[in-house]
Amino acid sequence: MTRVAVVGAGSWGTALAALLAKKGHDVYLWAFEGYVAEEVRSLGENRTYLPGVKLPPNLCCGSELEVALSEASVILSVSPSQFVGKVMTDASDHIRDDALIVSASKGIETSTLRRMDEVLSGVLSPRQMDGFCALSGPSFAMEVAEESPTAVVVASRSAEAALQIQELFQTGHFRVYTGSDVVGVELGGALKNVIALGAGVTAGLGFGHNTLAALVTRGLAEIRRLGVAMGAQASTFAGLAGVGDLVLTCTGSLSRNRTVGYRLGQGESLDSILGDMTAVAEGVKTAQAVHDLAERNGVEMPIAEEVYGILVKGTEPRQALQNLMERDPKPEEWS
């Protein structure tokens, strides 16, 4: 039995905590909001972020970081990406030096353009980061909680750490692959959310499968170009953290980012959409970061740029799509 602290009680953190608790591990789920912790304790359910899912009775939940992290040998960081730095700074004094750190947050810190491994490296000790792992792949929290067969990837620069986390999470319905490309896995998980916003926009405008297939394929090309420019392996984007997560997020009805895009395509304002959402759609913040990273690395990302235009510049969704279709013709492979 392993003592695991799951830092972040959104839908994804709750689903992963429940999976590990059902395996018999000693799991403490840390919630930023006290009322969420109380829901889990009193109702056996996270009605705010994962409604309708009965959680295992051996899953502990609270809002005290020191209690959550005490004696934990695995720390799973699952806060929204813009809050990971602050939360894990507060957590750092309570984390064992020999604990394994696993990140399952999918985003880029907009103020610094850092990936989650870079954010955590800035607040944790080199020893604490020695076996850092990134967990990503096509995995809606609700479907994981319902035990739908799911496959993900855990990437680490330490092969031993990756194998430990693979064994920790592996079940008959949650299959875990290992890899070494931390940069690619983290970028795949973050960048796909921006393309999913675009996929939602096309659906909201009333367009069908031709448009979606084109957007997913060309979106993947953009993700790969930026990823390789930032040091990732091109092959990673053909795997679970790349095309796998991209297809899921661009097509699935449970996708928050696709839903935001759909409502934008239907004519709603971004402020109105975000105002009635409980959970975070990471792609809204990530779009700014992708715009800045593309400029920094000299990478052309026309789909991501038009999504950024809709969110930040007020470009009309139909005009954004037209801008893409009327670009100068190019070969399919270009730099």
N, C-alpha and C positions, 0 to 999 in steps of 0.2 A: 504493500500500500504506500502511495506517495502523497505527501502533503503538498497541495497545489493552491496557490492564491490566484484568483482570477480578478484582475483589476479592471473593472468596468462592467456594469450590469445592464447594458443595452441588450438588444435581442441576440446579438452574436455572442457576447460574453456569457449571457445566461444559457444559451443553447450548448456552448462548449463546457460550461461548468456542470450542467446537467448530464452531459455525456460522460464526463470523467467521474462524477459522483455515482452514476449507475454502474460504472465499472468497479466500484468499491473503493475509489481513492478518497482521501480526506481532503475535501474541497471547501474553501471559503471564498464566497463571491462578495467582492467589495462593491458597494453601490454609492455613488456620489450623493444621490438623493436619499435622505432618510426614509421618506415614505415608500420608496421602492423596496428598501430592505425590510420594512415592516410588512409590506404586501407578501413578500416571499416567506417571511417567518410565520405570519398569522394565517395566510391563505394557501400557502404552498404553491403560489403562482405569481409570476411577474406580469400583472395585468396592464402595466403601463407600456412595456416594451415587447412582451411575448405572451399576449393574452390567449387563454384557452389551453395552455400547456401545463399539465400538472408536473411539478418538479419533485425529484426524489426527496424523501424525508430526511436523508442524511446530508443534504446540501445545506451548509451554513451560510448565512448572509448577514452583513452588517455594514456600517459606515465608518469604522475605525481602521485606518490603514495599518497601524501597529499590530492590531489583533489579527488582521487578515494575513500579514506577512510573517508573523512570528513562526519560526521554524519551517517555513515553506521552502522546499527544495526546488520547486518549479514556480516561476512567476509568469503568468500569462497577461500581457498588456493588451487590453481591448477597448481602451477609451477612444472617443472620437479623435482623429489625428491632430486637430488643432489644440487639444487639451493634454495630449500625451506628455509633453515636456513638463508642464506644471504638475500634473499628477505624479509622475515618476520622480520628479525632484523631491516632492514631499515624501515619496515612498523610499527614497534611496537609503536613508539612514537605518531603515528597518529590514533591509534585504541582506540575507546571508551572502558572504563573499563567494561561496561555492554553489549558489543557486543558479539554475538554468533559466535564462531570460528568453521568453518566446513572445514575439509580436504578432498579433492578428488584426491590427488596425490597418485599414487600406486608405492611405492618403499621403499627402505631402504637406509639411508645415509651410504655410503660405508666407509667413514673415521672413523665413530663412531659406526656403526652397530645399530643406533637408528631408531625406527619406526617414522613416521611423528608426532604422538602425543608426542613422547619424544623430537623430534627436536623442536617442537613448545613450549613445556613446558620450554625448555631452553632459549627461547628468549621472551616469553610473561609472563605477571604477572599471579599469581595463580587465581586472580579474572577473568582475561580475558580467562583463560582456564577452568573456573568452569563448563561451559556447553559444553565443546568440543564435537564435533560430527565427525565421520568418515563416508563418503559416498562411497559405493563401490557396485560392482555387475556387471553382464554381460551387458555391455552398450557401444557399439561402438558409438563414437561421431557423425559420419555421420548419423547413423540410428536414433539416438535421435533427431538430427536436422531435419530429414525427418519425424519425428513423428511416427516412427514405435513403436508399443506397446513394452514397456520396463519395467522391474521390477528391482529395486535396494533395498539396505538396508542401513539405517542410524543407526549407533551404537553410544550410548553415555552412560556414567555413570550416567547421569541425564535423567530420564524418561521424565521430562518436556521439556528439550531441544530437545530430539529426536522427541517428538510429534510436537514441533514448526517447526522443519525442515521438518518433514513429510508433514505438512500442507503447508509449503512454496513451496515445489517442486511438490506436487501431482497434476497431471492433468489426462485427459482422456486417454492419451497415455504414461504417465510416472508414474508408480505405485511405491510407496515407502513403504517399510516395516520398522519396528523399531526393535532394539535389544540393548543389553547392553554390548556385548563382543567386546570392542574396539580393544583389542589385536588380536583376531581372525579375525575380519573384515579387519584390516590393513595388517596382515600377508597373508591372503588369496589373497588380491589384489596385493600384491607384489610378492609372491612366484610363483603364477601361470604363471607369465611372463617367468620364467626360464624354466618351463616345456613346455611352448609354443615354446620356441626356439628348444627344443628337438623334439617336434611334427613336426616343420617345417623341421628339419634335416631329419627325417624319410621319409617325403614326397619328399624332394629333392633327396634322395637316390633312390626313385622309389617304396617305399613300400606302402602298402594299408591299408585297414580298420582294419585288425587284429592287425597290429603293432600299429596303432594309438590308438585303444581301450585299448591295454595293457599299453601303455605309459601313457594315461590319468588316468587309474585306479591306476596304481602303483605310478604315480606322485602325485595323491591325497593322497595316503597313506603316502608318504614322507612329504607332506605339513602338514598333520594332526599330524604326529609324532613330527615334529619340533614345530608346533604351541602349542601343549599340553605341551611340555617341556618348552615353554616360557610363559606359563600361560593362554593360550587360552582354550576355551571350545571346546571339540571334535565335538559337534553337529553343531557348526558354519560352519564347513567345508563340511557339507552336505547341506548347504543352498546356497543362491545367491552369497555371497562373496567367497564361496569355490568352490564346484563342478560347480555351475552356471557359474561363471566367467572363470573357468578353461576350460570347454567345449567350450565356446565361443572363447576364445583366442587360443585354440589349433586347432580349425576347421575353423574359419571364415577367409575369404579372405581379410578382412579389418584389420586383426591383424598384426601390425608392427613386433611383436616379432616372430610370425610364419613365416613371410616373410623373416626376417633375417636368421632364421634357414633354411628355404627352400633354400636360395641362398648359404648358407654354405654347405648344402648337395649337391648342384650342383657343388661345387668346387671353388666358389669365395672366395676371402680373406675377412676377417672381415673389414680391412681398406678400401677396395674398396667398400664394401656394405655400410658402415657408411658414406663414403665420398659423396655419392649421395642421402642421405636421409635428408629431411628437418626436419621431426618430430623425436622425441626421442623414441627409443625402450628401455624401462626401464629395460628389462630383462638382457641386456648386462652388465650393472653396477651391477644389483642385484645379478647376478651369483656369483660375488666375495663375496658379503655380505653373501649370503646363505652358501657358502663354509665355511666362517669364523664362522658364527653362528652355523652351524652343528658341527664344531670342538669344539666350546666353550661349547655347550650343550650336547656333547657326543651322537649325533643323526646320524645314518647312513642314507645317502641320495644318493644312487648310481646313480640315473638318474641326479639329480642336479650336482653331482660330475663329471659325464661324460660331461655334458654341459659346466661346468667350465673348464674341460680339453680341450675341443675344442676351447673355447674362449681364454684361458690364456696360456695353455701349448702347443698348437698346435697339439693336438690329431686329427688324421684323423677321420672324421665323421663315416665312415664305421667301423673303428676299435673301436670307442666308442660304437657303437651299439653292436658289437660282444662282447665287454667286459661285457656288461649288460647281454647278453644272456648266457654267459658262467660262470656266477657267481655260487657259490655253491648253490644247491637247498635249499629252505627254506619253512616253512609253510607260508600261506598267511598272517596271523597275527603274527607279531613278533615285538620286541622292539629294 
